[in-house]
Amino acid sequence: RPGLSVRVEVLRAAWPQALVVPRHAVHFEKEQAVVVRKGLGGRTVVRVAGCTLVECVVESGLKEGDHVLIP
């Protein structure tokens, strides 16, 4: 309605040493997050801490330097 206002506070989690992959590289199947690693030709289950519309923070299942395929 005209004349009304709202105050919003957005809280963001911080992961200083986060491993981040593109959101389109992560597929959710049967309550599991899965990526396809380049060169290994297979699916890898990963544990995701959170996602935005463009990226996901991976807690386990990948290491720095791993390459993932984006369909």
CNS distance restraints for C-alpha pairs under 8 A (distance, minus, plus):
assign (resid  18 and name CA) (resid  57 and name CA) 6.23 0.50 0.50
assign (resid  18 and name CA) (resid  58 and name CA) 7.20 0.50 0.50
assign (resid  18 and name CA) (resid  59 and name CA) 7.61 0.50 0.50
assign (resid  19 and name CA) (resid  57 and name CA) 5.74 0.50 0.50
assign (resid  19 and name CA) (resid  58 and name CA) 5.50 0.50 0.50
assign (resid  19 and name CA) (resid  59 and name CA) 7.14 0.50 0.50
assign (resid  19 and name CA) (resid  63 and name CA) 7.63 0.50 0.50
assign (resid  19 and name CA) (resid  64 and name CA) 6.94 0.50 0.50
assign (resid  20 and name CA) (resid  55 and name CA) 6.43 0.50 0.50
assign (resid  20 and name CA) (resid  56 and name CA) 5.57 0.50 0.50
assign (resid  20 and name CA) (resid  57 and name CA) 4.62 0.50 0.50
assign (resid  20 and name CA) (resid  58 and name CA) 6.05 0.50 0.50
assign (resid  21 and name CA) (resid  25 and name CA) 6.88 0.50 0.50
assign (resid  21 and name CA) (resid  26 and name CA) 7.91 0.50 0.50
assign (resid  21 and name CA) (resid  55 and name CA) 5.59 0.50 0.50
assign (resid  21 and name CA) (resid  56 and name CA) 5.49 0.50 0.50
assign (resid  21 and name CA) (resid  57 and name CA) 6.68 0.50 0.50
assign (resid  21 and name CA) (resid  58 and name CA) 7.31 0.50 0.50
assign (resid  21 and name CA) (resid  68 and name CA) 7.97 0.50 0.50
assign (resid  22 and name CA) (resid  26 and name CA) 7.37 0.50 0.50
assign (resid  22 and name CA) (resid  54 and name CA) 5.95 0.50 0.50
assign (resid  22 and name CA) (resid  55 and name CA) 4.34 0.50 0.50
assign (resid  22 and name CA) (resid  56 and name CA) 6.26 0.50 0.50
assign (resid  22 and name CA) (resid  70 and name CA) 7.79 0.50 0.50
assign (resid  23 and name CA) (resid  51 and name CA) 6.98 0.50 0.50
assign (resid  23 and name CA) (resid  52 and name CA) 7.36 0.50 0.50
assign (resid  23 and name CA) (resid  53 and name CA) 6.63 0.50 0.50
assign (resid  23 and name CA) (resid  54 and name CA) 5.04 0.50 0.50
assign (resid  23 and name CA) (resid  55 and name CA) 4.16 0.50 0.50
assign (resid  23 and name CA) (resid  56 and name CA) 5.38 0.50 0.50
assign (resid  24 and name CA) (resid  54 and name CA) 7.49 0.50 0.50
assign (resid  24 and name CA) (resid  55 and name CA) 7.72 0.50 0.50
assign (resid  24 and name CA) (resid  70 and name CA) 6.06 0.50 0.50
assign (resid  24 and name CA) (resid  71 and name CA) 7.16 0.50 0.50
assign (resid  25 and name CA) (resid  35 and name CA) 5.94 0.50 0.50
assign (resid  25 and name CA) (resid  36 and name CA) 7.48 0.50 0.50
assign (resid  25 and name CA) (resid  68 and name CA) 6.68 0.50 0.50
assign (resid  25 and name CA) (resid  69 and name CA) 6.15 0.50 0.50
assign (resid  25 and name CA) (resid  70 and name CA) 4.65 0.50 0.50
assign (resid  25 and name CA) (resid  71 and name CA) 6.96 0.50 0.50
assign (resid  26 and name CA) (resid  33 and name CA) 6.31 0.50 0.50
assign (resid  26 and name CA) (resid  34 and name CA) 5.66 0.50 0.50
assign (resid  26 and name CA) (resid  35 and name CA) 5.10 0.50 0.50
assign (resid  26 and name CA) (resid  56 and name CA) 7.66 0.50 0.50
assign (resid  27 and name CA) (resid  33 and name CA) 5.70 0.50 0.50
assign (resid  27 and name CA) (resid  34 and name CA) 5.14 0.50 0.50
assign (resid  27 and name CA) (resid  35 and name CA) 6.34 0.50 0.50
assign (resid  28 and name CA) (resid  32 and name CA) 5.51 0.50 0.50
assign (resid  28 and name CA) (resid  33 and name CA) 4.56 0.50 0.50
assign (resid  28 and name CA) (resid  34 and name CA) 6.12 0.50 0.50
assign (resid  29 and name CA) (resid  33 and name CA) 6.42 0.50 0.50
assign (resid  29 and name CA) (resid  34 and name CA) 7.10 0.50 0.50
assign (resid  32 and name CA) (resid  45 and name CA) 6.73 0.50 0.50
assign (resid  32 and name CA) (resid  46 and name CA) 7.57 0.50 0.50
assign (resid  32 and name CA) (resid  47 and name CA) 7.83 0.50 0.50
assign (resid  33 and name CA) (resid  45 and name CA) 5.78 0.50 0.50
assign (resid  33 and name CA) (resid  46 and name CA) 5.51 0.50 0.50
assign (resid  33 and name CA) (resid  47 and name CA) 6.45 0.50 0.50
assign (resid  33 and name CA) (resid  48 and name CA) 6.84 0.50 0.50
assign (resid  34 and name CA) (resid  43 and name CA) 6.29 0.50 0.50
assign (resid  34 and name CA) (resid  44 and name CA) 5.48 0.50 0.50
assign (resid  34 and name CA) (resid  45 and name CA) 4.46 0.50 0.50
assign (resid  34 and name CA) (resid  46 and name CA) 5.74 0.50 0.50
assign (resid  35 and name CA) (resid  43 and name CA) 5.69 0.50 0.50
assign (resid  35 and name CA) (resid  44 and name CA) 5.33 0.50 0.50
assign (resid  35 and name CA) (resid  45 and name CA) 6.54 0.50 0.50
assign (resid  35 and name CA) (resid  46 and name CA) 7.08 0.50 0.50
assign (resid  35 and name CA) (resid  68 and name CA) 6.61 0.50 0.50
assign (resid  35 and name CA) (resid  69 and name CA) 7.47 0.50 0.50
assign (resid  36 and name CA) (resid  40 and name CA) 7.97 0.50 0.50
assign (resid  36 and name CA) (resid  41 and name CA) 6.96 0.50 0.50
assign (resid  36 and name CA) (resid  42 and name CA) 5.75 0.50 0.50
assign (resid  36 and name CA) (resid  43 and name CA) 4.58 0.50 0.50
assign (resid  36 and name CA) (resid  44 and name CA) 5.97 0.50 0.50
assign (resid  36 and name CA) (resid  68 and name CA) 5.59 0.50 0.50
assign (resid  36 and name CA) (resid  69 and name CA) 5.61 0.50 0.50
assign (resid  37 and name CA) (resid  41 and name CA) 6.57 0.50 0.50
assign (resid  37 and name CA) (resid  42 and name CA) 6.58 0.50 0.50
assign (resid  37 and name CA) (resid  43 and name CA) 6.80 0.50 0.50
assign (resid  37 and name CA) (resid  44 and name CA) 6.92 0.50 0.50
assign (resid  37 and name CA) (resid  66 and name CA) 7.08 0.50 0.50
assign (resid  37 and name CA) (resid  67 and name CA) 5.72 0.50 0.50
assign (resid  37 and name CA) (resid  68 and name CA) 4.30 0.50 0.50
assign (resid  37 and name CA) (resid  69 and name CA) 6.03 0.50 0.50
assign (resid  38 and name CA) (resid  66 and name CA) 7.77 0.50 0.50
assign (resid  38 and name CA) (resid  67 and name CA) 5.34 0.50 0.50
assign (resid  38 and name CA) (resid  68 and name CA) 5.21 0.50 0.50
assign (resid  38 and name CA) (resid  69 and name CA) 5.76 0.50 0.50
assign (resid  44 and name CA) (resid  61 and name CA) 6.94 0.50 0.50
assign (resid  45 and name CA) (resid  61 and name CA) 6.23 0.50 0.50
assign (resid  46 and name CA) (resid  58 and name CA) 6.69 0.50 0.50
assign (resid  46 and name CA) (resid  59 and name CA) 7.42 0.50 0.50
assign (resid  46 and name CA) (resid  60 and name CA) 5.61 0.50 0.50
assign (resid  46 and name CA) (resid  61 and name CA) 4.37 0.50 0.50
assign (resid  46 and name CA) (resid  62 and name CA) 6.86 0.50 0.50
assign (resid  47 and name CA) (resid  58 and name CA) 5.83 0.50 0.50
assign (resid  47 and name CA) (resid  59 and name CA) 5.39 0.50 0.50
assign (resid  47 and name CA) (resid  60 and name CA) 5.15 0.50 0.50
assign (resid  47 and name CA) (resid  61 and name CA) 6.46 0.50 0.50
assign (resid  48 and name CA) (resid  56 and name CA) 6.72 0.50 0.50
assign (resid  48 and name CA) (resid  57 and name CA) 5.71 0.50 0.50
assign (resid  48 and name CA) (resid  58 and name CA) 4.51 0.50 0.50
assign (resid  48 and name CA) (resid  59 and name CA) 5.65 0.50 0.50
assign (resid  48 and name CA) (resid  60 and name CA) 7.44 0.50 0.50
assign (resid  49 and name CA) (resid  56 and name CA) 7.50 0.50 0.50
assign (resid  49 and name CA) (resid  57 and name CA) 5.47 0.50 0.50
assign (resid  49 and name CA) (resid  58 and name CA) 6.00 0.50 0.50
assign (resid  49 and name CA) (resid  59 and name CA) 5.99 0.50 0.50
assign (resid  50 and name CA) (resid  56 and name CA) 5.76 0.50 0.50
assign (resid  50 and name CA) (resid  57 and name CA) 5.55 0.50 0.50
assign (resid  50 and name CA) (resid  58 and name CA) 7.76 0.50 0.50
assign (resid  51 and name CA) (resid  55 and name CA) 5.69 0.50 0.50
assign (resid  51 and name CA) (resid  56 and name CA) 4.09 0.50 0.50
assign (resid  51 and name CA) (resid  57 and name CA) 6.28 0.50 0.50
assign (resid  52 and name CA) (resid  56 and name CA) 6.33 0.50 0.50
assign (resid  58 and name CA) (resid  62 and name CA) 7.25 0.50 0.50
assign (resid  62 and name CA) (resid  66 and name CA) 6.44 0.50 0.50
